[in-house]
Amino acid sequence: MESANPLLEAYMHNAIPLLGAHVNMLQRVRALVRGAREEFEAQWKILLEQDDAHTGLKRARRSELVNHATTVLAEGWDAKAPPRNYLQTVAAWSAELYANGLDYADMVALWQEYRRALLPLLLREFSAGPELELVFQALDAQERAVLGMVSVMGIHVAREQLMQGVHLRSVGRLTGGLAHAMNNTLAVIVGRAQIVQEQLTNEDLRQELQSLQRIARAGADSLRQLSQFA
């Protein structure tokens, strides 16, 4: 996903060095998750099922959510690719979650349970002491980068939705106003046609005026429906 605004670009500029200092350790965590993905995802889903505070996570299809999140957060990290690529992937993923109804609090909870689900694997793989401390430092840096990106994308998505909502409301008001004005015009045409029809004796002309009234009424009915929709 390309940077779509200055805020996103500025955040990436600051977050890239943060991740760059922990490339090797994050790559090791990625390999660990890939080697025990089924176990890890099962643990993550159990933790999410126990979370009753976040409605977005309760509504989500947890299997699909966890599977995609694992691909993005853990396996999406690749030491051969620049950190920018990882952040762009997180940005696109965040936008998708927002579009599916999750909010920032839901995503923070999702990340927290990700860390908790990782813990058994980390304790099994890394030695207690300095090595495990380095792992936690790397995950802390990743957390700052990921949750910061989620926050930035939340602002970005909210702004786009607001702009789109204002635009649609404006179009709705304009359409409704035009429909109302046209409906009034057609009502005048029907009324005038009825007056003229009453004054005519020529049957052919009276039938033409009746046809004109039917067409105008059909048009007025369509405009009323458009006005209701708008």
C-alpha positions as CSV (number, residue, x, y, z in Angstrom):
1,M,0.0,0.0,0.0
2,E,1.4,3.3,-1.0
3,S,1.6,6.2,1.5
4,A,-1.7,8.1,0.9
5,N,-1.1,11.2,3.0
6,P,1.7,13.2,4.8
7,L,0.7,11.8,8.2
8,L,1.3,8.2,7.0
9,E,4.6,9.1,5.3
10,A,5.8,10.9,8.4
11,Y,5.0,8.0,10.7
12,M,6.7,5.5,8.4
13,H,9.8,7.8,8.4
14,N,10.0,7.6,12.2
15,A,9.0,3.9,12.6
16,I,11.4,2.4,10.0
17,P,14.5,3.0,12.2
18,L,12.6,1.6,15.2
19,L,12.1,-1.7,13.4
20,G,15.4,-1.7,11.7
21,A,17.3,-2.1,15.0
22,H,15.5,-5.5,15.6
23,V,15.6,-7.1,12.2
24,N,17.4,-10.3,13.2
25,M,15.3,-11.0,16.3
26,L,12.0,-10.3,14.6
27,Q,13.1,-12.7,11.9
28,R,13.7,-15.4,14.5
29,V,10.2,-14.8,15.9
30,R,8.8,-15.1,12.4
31,A,10.5,-18.5,11.9
32,L,9.3,-19.7,15.3
33,V,5.7,-18.8,14.5
34,R,5.9,-20.4,11.0
35,G,7.2,-23.6,12.6
36,A,4.4,-23.8,15.1
37,R,1.7,-21.9,13.4
38,E,-1.2,-24.3,14.1
39,E,-0.4,-24.4,17.8
40,F,0.1,-20.6,18.0
41,E,-3.2,-19.8,16.2
42,A,-5.1,-22.2,18.4
43,Q,-3.8,-20.5,21.5
44,W,-4.5,-17.0,20.0
45,K,-8.1,-18.0,19.2
46,I,-8.7,-19.3,22.8
47,L,-7.5,-16.0,24.2
48,L,-9.7,-14.0,21.9
49,E,-12.7,-16.2,22.8
50,Q,-12.2,-15.3,26.4
51,D,-12.3,-11.5,25.6
52,D,-15.8,-10.2,26.3
53,A,-14.9,-6.5,26.3
54,H,-14.4,-5.9,22.6
55,T,-17.5,-6.2,20.5
56,G,-15.7,-6.1,17.2
57,L,-13.6,-9.1,18.1
58,K,-16.7,-11.0,19.2
59,R,-18.5,-10.4,15.9
60,A,-15.4,-11.3,13.8
61,R,-14.8,-14.7,12.3
62,R,-12.0,-15.5,14.6
63,S,-10.4,-18.3,12.4
64,E,-10.2,-15.9,9.4
65,L,-9.1,-13.0,11.6
66,V,-6.3,-14.9,13.3
67,N,-5.1,-16.6,10.1
68,H,-4.8,-13.2,8.3
69,A,-3.4,-11.5,11.3
70,T,-0.7,-14.1,11.7
71,T,0.3,-13.7,8.1
72,V,0.5,-10.0,8.5
73,L,2.0,-9.5,12.0
74,A,4.4,-12.5,12.2
75,E,5.0,-14.0,8.7
76,G,4.7,-10.6,7.0
77,W,8.1,-9.7,8.6
78,D,10.9,-10.5,6.1
79,A,14.5,-9.5,6.8
80,K,15.1,-9.5,3.0
81,A,12.5,-6.8,2.5
82,P,12.8,-3.2,3.8
83,P,10.7,-2.4,7.0
84,R,8.7,0.0,4.8
85,N,7.1,-3.0,3.1
86,Y,6.1,-4.5,6.4
87,L,4.5,-1.2,7.5
88,Q,2.6,-0.8,4.2
89,T,1.2,-4.3,4.7
90,V,0.1,-3.4,8.2
91,A,-1.4,-0.2,6.9
92,A,-3.5,-2.1,4.3
93,W,-4.5,-4.7,6.9
94,S,-5.6,-2.0,9.4
95,A,-7.7,-0.3,6.8
96,E,-9.4,-3.6,6.0
97,L,-10.2,-4.2,9.7
98,Y,-11.6,-0.7,10.1
99,A,-13.8,-1.3,7.0
100,N,-15.0,-4.6,8.6
101,G,-16.2,-2.7,11.7
102,L,-13.3,-3.1,14.2
103,D,-12.1,0.0,16.0
104,Y,-8.8,0.9,17.5
105,A,-9.5,-0.6,20.9
106,D,-10.3,-3.9,19.2
107,M,-7.0,-3.9,17.3
108,V,-5.1,-3.1,20.5
109,A,-6.7,-6.1,22.2
110,L,-6.0,-8.2,19.1
111,W,-2.3,-7.3,19.4
112,Q,-2.2,-7.9,23.2
113,E,-3.6,-11.4,22.8
114,Y,-1.0,-11.9,20.0
115,R,1.7,-11.2,22.5
116,R,0.2,-13.5,25.1
117,A,-0.2,-16.3,22.5
118,L,3.5,-15.9,21.6
119,L,4.7,-16.3,25.2
120,P,4.7,-20.2,25.4
121,L,6.7,-20.4,22.2
122,L,9.1,-17.8,23.3
123,L,9.8,-19.4,26.7
124,R,10.3,-22.7,24.9
125,E,12.7,-21.3,22.3
126,F,14.8,-18.6,24.0
127,S,16.9,-18.8,27.1
128,A,15.9,-16.9,30.1
129,G,18.0,-13.9,30.7
130,P,19.6,-11.6,28.2
131,E,18.4,-13.4,25.1
132,L,14.7,-13.4,26.2
133,E,15.1,-9.7,27.1
134,L,16.2,-9.0,23.6
135,V,13.2,-10.7,22.2
136,F,10.9,-8.6,24.4
137,Q,12.7,-5.5,23.3
138,A,12.1,-6.4,19.7
139,L,8.4,-7.2,20.3
140,D,8.1,-3.9,22.1
141,A,9.5,-2.0,19.1
142,Q,7.2,-4.0,16.8
143,E,4.3,-3.1,19.1
144,R,5.0,0.6,18.9
145,A,5.4,0.4,15.1
146,V,2.2,-1.7,14.5
147,L,-0.1,0.1,16.9
148,G,1.2,3.5,15.7
149,M,0.4,2.5,12.2
150,V,-3.0,1.2,13.3
151,S,-3.7,4.6,14.9
152,V,-2.5,6.6,11.9
153,M,-4.7,4.5,9.6
154,G,-7.6,5.0,11.9
155,I,-7.3,8.7,11.5
156,H,-6.9,8.3,7.7
157,V,-9.9,6.0,7.3
158,A,-12.1,8.2,9.6
159,R,-11.2,11.3,7.5
160,E,-12.0,9.5,4.2
161,Q,-15.3,8.3,5.6
162,L,-16.2,11.7,6.9
163,M,-15.4,13.3,3.5
164,Q,-17.4,10.7,1.7
165,G,-20.3,11.0,4.1
166,V,-20.4,14.8,3.7
167,H,-20.3,14.4,-0.1
168,L,-23.1,11.8,-0.1
169,R,-25.3,13.9,2.1
170,S,-24.8,16.9,-0.2
171,V,-25.7,14.9,-3.2
172,G,-28.8,13.6,-1.4
173,R,-29.9,17.1,-0.5
174,L,-29.4,18.3,-4.0
175,T,-31.2,15.3,-5.6
176,G,-34.0,15.6,-3.2
177,G,-34.4,19.4,-3.9
178,L,-34.4,18.9,-7.6
179,A,-36.9,16.0,-7.4
180,H,-39.2,18.1,-5.3
181,A,-39.0,21.1,-7.7
182,M,-39.6,18.9,-10.8
183,N,-42.5,17.2,-9.0
184,N,-44.2,20.5,-8.4
185,T,-43.7,21.4,-12.1
186,L,-45.3,18.2,-13.3
187,A,-48.2,18.8,-10.9
188,V,-48.8,22.2,-12.6
189,I,-48.7,20.5,-16.0
190,V,-51.3,18.0,-15.0
191,G,-53.5,20.7,-13.5
192,R,-53.3,22.9,-16.6
193,A,-54.0,19.9,-18.9
194,Q,-57.1,19.0,-16.9
195,I,-58.4,22.6,-17.2
196,V,-57.8,22.7,-21.0
197,Q,-59.3,19.2,-21.4
198,E,-62.6,20.4,-19.8
199,Q,-62.8,23.2,-22.3
200,L,-62.4,21.0,-25.4
201,T,-65.0,19.1,-27.3
202,N,-62.6,17.5,-29.8
203,E,-62.3,13.9,-28.6
204,D,-58.9,13.3,-30.2
205,L,-57.4,16.4,-28.4
206,R,-59.0,15.3,-25.2
207,Q,-57.3,11.9,-25.4
208,E,-54.0,13.5,-26.2
209,L,-54.4,15.6,-23.0
210,Q,-55.3,12.5,-21.0
211,S,-52.1,10.8,-22.3
212,L,-50.1,13.8,-21.3
213,Q,-51.5,13.7,-17.8
214,R,-50.7,10.0,-17.5
215,I,-47.1,10.5,-18.5
216,A,-46.8,13.5,-16.1
217,R,-48.2,11.5,-13.2
218,A,-45.9,8.6,-13.9
219,G,-42.9,11.0,-14.0
220,A,-44.1,12.6,-10.7
221,D,-44.4,9.1,-9.1
222,S,-40.8,8.3,-10.2
223,L,-39.6,11.6,-8.8
224,R,-41.3,10.9,-5.5
225,Q,-39.4,7.6,-5.2
226,L,-36.1,9.3,-6.1
227,S,-36.8,12.0,-3.4
228,Q,-37.5,9.3,-0.8
229,F,-34.3,7.5,-1.7
230,A,-32.3,10.8,-1.6
